[in-house]
């Protein structure tokens, strides 16, 4: 401890904290009180005002940090809106970004016949990495225009067009694609 000027009561030394990412290196004696440490992860006044201008104001500092960590930028929000996804909640935007949904993915799904998917459907498709090739593989063997929930079930259980063809070669012809998922789920694997 140091004595205060004039020789009276001792004074606690002040710690200095470096704040990075906010411009020139600066030191503050009030860590956690300036808010400047948020700029180290990309949260600054401009980031917040750009989000607010688009109608997205995360409710907590943790939400702001999550947006910055996921690179949920104003440009990403604009791109989603141009792709037809307007009025999404902050949570939906963060979830879509976290699983890799981007305008190119939305466009590739649309070209495979899957337009206007709900945010939840987009999230599931992206999380399972359902691609136009996967969708077209089923179309080539007679299962075109499958509902998204069926595609999700097939992909989650690793039911591929090759698996279906193998079962069909051995006389197994269920009435729907969903039945192939049920067969896989109960342990019917490739038939030799």
C-alpha positions as CSV (number, residue, x, y, z in Angstrom):
1,X,0.0,0.0,0.0
2,X,1.0,3.5,-0.6
3,X,0.4,6.5,1.6
4,X,-1.8,9.2,0.3
5,X,-0.3,12.6,-0.2
6,X,0.1,14.5,3.0
7,X,1.0,11.3,5.0
8,X,-2.5,10.3,6.0
9,X,-4.3,6.9,5.5
10,X,-2.7,4.4,3.2
11,X,-4.2,4.1,-0.3
12,X,-4.7,1.0,-2.4
13,X,-2.7,1.0,-5.6
14,X,-4.7,1.3,-8.8
15,X,-4.3,-1.5,-11.4
16,X,-4.0,-0.5,-15.0
17,X,-5.7,-2.7,-17.6
18,X,-4.7,-2.6,-21.3
19,X,-7.6,-2.5,-23.7
20,X,-6.9,-3.8,-27.2
21,X,-8.8,-3.4,-30.4
22,X,-10.2,0.0,-29.7
23,X,-7.6,2.1,-31.5
24,X,-4.4,3.2,-29.9
25,X,-3.3,1.2,-26.9
26,X,-4.8,2.8,-23.8
27,X,-4.8,1.9,-20.2
28,X,-7.8,2.3,-17.9
29,X,-8.0,2.0,-14.1
30,X,-11.7,0.9,-14.2
31,X,-11.7,-2.5,-15.9
32,X,-15.1,-3.6,-16.9
33,X,-16.6,-0.1,-16.5
34,X,-15.7,1.6,-19.7
35,X,-17.2,-0.9,-22.1
36,X,-14.2,-0.5,-24.3
37,X,-13.0,-4.0,-23.8
38,X,-16.0,-5.1,-26.0
39,X,-14.2,-3.6,-28.9
40,X,-11.6,-6.3,-28.7
41,X,-14.2,-8.7,-30.1
42,X,-15.6,-6.3,-32.6
43,X,-18.3,-4.6,-30.6
44,X,-18.1,-0.9,-30.9
45,X,-20.5,2.0,-31.3
46,X,-20.7,1.7,-35.0
47,X,-21.4,-2.1,-34.8
48,X,-24.2,-1.5,-32.3
49,X,-25.7,1.5,-34.3
50,X,-25.6,-0.5,-37.6
51,X,-27.4,-3.4,-35.9
52,X,-30.0,-1.0,-34.4
53,X,-30.5,0.6,-37.8
54,X,-31.6,-2.8,-39.1
55,X,-33.9,-3.4,-36.2
56,X,-31.6,-5.7,-34.2
57,X,-30.7,-4.7,-30.8
58,X,-29.4,-7.7,-28.8
59,X,-30.8,-7.7,-25.3
60,X,-27.6,-8.3,-23.4
61,X,-23.9,-7.7,-23.7
62,X,-23.5,-11.5,-24.1
63,X,-25.8,-11.3,-27.1
64,X,-23.7,-8.5,-28.6
65,X,-20.5,-10.5,-28.0
66,X,-22.1,-13.6,-29.6
67,X,-23.1,-11.6,-32.7
68,X,-19.6,-10.3,-33.0
69,X,-18.0,-13.7,-32.4
70,X,-20.2,-15.3,-35.0
71,X,-19.5,-12.4,-37.4
72,X,-23.1,-11.5,-37.6
73,X,-22.4,-8.3,-39.4
74,X,-24.8,-5.7,-40.8
75,X,-23.8,-7.0,-44.2
76,X,-24.8,-10.5,-43.2
77,X,-28.2,-9.3,-42.0
78,X,-28.6,-7.3,-45.3
79,X,-27.8,-10.4,-47.3
80,X,-30.4,-12.5,-45.5
81,X,-33.0,-9.8,-46.1
82,X,-32.1,-9.7,-49.8
83,X,-32.6,-13.5,-49.8
84,X,-36.1,-13.0,-48.4
85,X,-35.5,-13.5,-44.7
86,X,-36.8,-10.4,-43.1
87,X,-38.0,-9.8,-39.5
88,X,-35.9,-12.6,-38.1
89,X,-35.2,-12.5,-34.4
90,X,-31.6,-11.9,-33.2
91,X,-31.6,-15.5,-32.0
92,X,-32.6,-16.8,-35.4
93,X,-29.9,-14.8,-37.1
94,X,-27.3,-16.0,-34.7
95,X,-28.4,-19.6,-35.2
96,X,-28.4,-19.4,-39.0
97,X,-24.9,-17.9,-38.9
98,X,-23.6,-20.5,-36.5
99,X,-24.5,-23.4,-38.8
100,X,-23.2,-21.7,-41.9
101,X,-26.4,-20.4,-43.6
102,X,-25.5,-17.8,-46.2
103,X,-27.1,-16.4,-49.3
104,X,-25.2,-18.8,-51.6
105,X,-26.6,-21.8,-49.7
106,X,-30.1,-20.3,-49.8
107,X,-29.7,-19.8,-53.6
108,X,-28.4,-23.4,-54.1
109,X,-31.3,-24.8,-52.2
110,X,-33.7,-22.7,-54.3
111,X,-32.1,-24.0,-57.5
112,X,-32.8,-27.6,-56.2
113,X,-36.5,-26.6,-55.7
114,X,-36.5,-25.7,-52.1
115,X,-37.5,-22.0,-51.9
116,X,-38.9,-20.1,-49.0
117,X,-37.7,-22.5,-46.3
118,X,-38.5,-21.4,-42.8
119,X,-35.5,-20.3,-40.6
120,X,-35.8,-23.6,-38.7
121,X,-35.7,-25.6,-41.9
122,X,-32.7,-23.7,-43.1
123,X,-30.9,-24.3,-39.8
124,X,-31.6,-28.0,-39.9
125,X,-30.5,-28.3,-43.6
126,X,-27.3,-26.4,-42.9
127,X,-26.5,-28.3,-39.6
128,X,-26.8,-31.6,-41.4
129,X,-25.0,-30.4,-44.5
130,X,-27.9,-31.3,-46.9
131,X,-26.7,-30.3,-50.3
132,X,-28.4,-30.0,-53.7
133,X,-26.3,-33.1,-54.7
134,X,-27.9,-35.1,-51.8
135,X,-31.4,-33.8,-52.9
136,X,-30.8,-34.5,-56.6
137,X,-29.5,-38.0,-55.7
138,X,-32.9,-38.9,-54.3
139,X,-34.6,-37.3,-57.3
140,X,-32.6,-39.4,-59.7
141,X,-33.9,-42.6,-58.1
142,X,-37.5,-41.6,-58.0
143,X,-37.8,-39.6,-54.8
144,X,-38.1,-36.0,-56.1
145,X,-39.6,-33.1,-54.1
146,X,-39.2,-34.7,-50.7
147,X,-40.4,-32.6,-47.8
148,X,-37.6,-30.9,-45.8
149,X,-38.4,-32.9,-42.7
150,X,-37.9,-36.2,-44.7
151,X,-34.6,-35.0,-46.1
152,X,-33.5,-34.1,-42.5
153,X,-34.5,-37.6,-41.3
154,X,-32.8,-39.3,-44.2
155,X,-29.6,-37.4,-43.7
156,X,-29.6,-37.7,-39.9
157,X,-29.8,-41.5,-40.3
158,X,-27.2,-41.6,-43.1
159,X,-29.8,-42.9,-45.6
160,X,-28.2,-42.3,-49.0
161,X,-29.5,-42.9,-52.5
162,X,-27.0,-45.7,-52.7
163,X,-28.4,-47.3,-49.6
164,X,-31.9,-47.1,-51.1
165,X,-30.8,-48.6,-54.4
166,X,-29.1,-51.5,-52.6
167,X,-32.2,-52.3,-50.7
168,X,-34.3,-52.1,-53.9
169,X,-31.9,-54.5,-55.7
170,X,-32.7,-57.0,-53.0
171,X,-36.5,-56.6,-53.3
172,X,-37.1,-54.1,-50.6
173,X,-39.5,-51.5,-52.0
174,X,-41.2,-49.5,-49.2
175,X,-44.0,-47.1,-50.2
176,X,-42.1,-44.0,-49.2
177,X,-38.7,-42.6,-48.6
178,X,-39.5,-42.2,-44.9
179,X,-39.7,-46.0,-44.7
180,X,-36.1,-46.3,-45.7
181,X,-35.2,-44.1,-42.7
182,X,-37.3,-46.4,-40.5
183,X,-35.5,-49.4,-41.8
184,X,-32.1,-47.8,-41.2
185,X,-33.2,-46.7,-37.7
186,X,-34.1,-50.3,-36.7
187,X,-30.8,-51.7,-37.9
188,X,-31.4,-52.7,-41.5
189,X,-28.1,-51.8,-43.1
190,X,-26.8,-52.6,-46.5
191,X,-28.0,-55.9,-47.8
192,X,-25.4,-58.1,-49.4
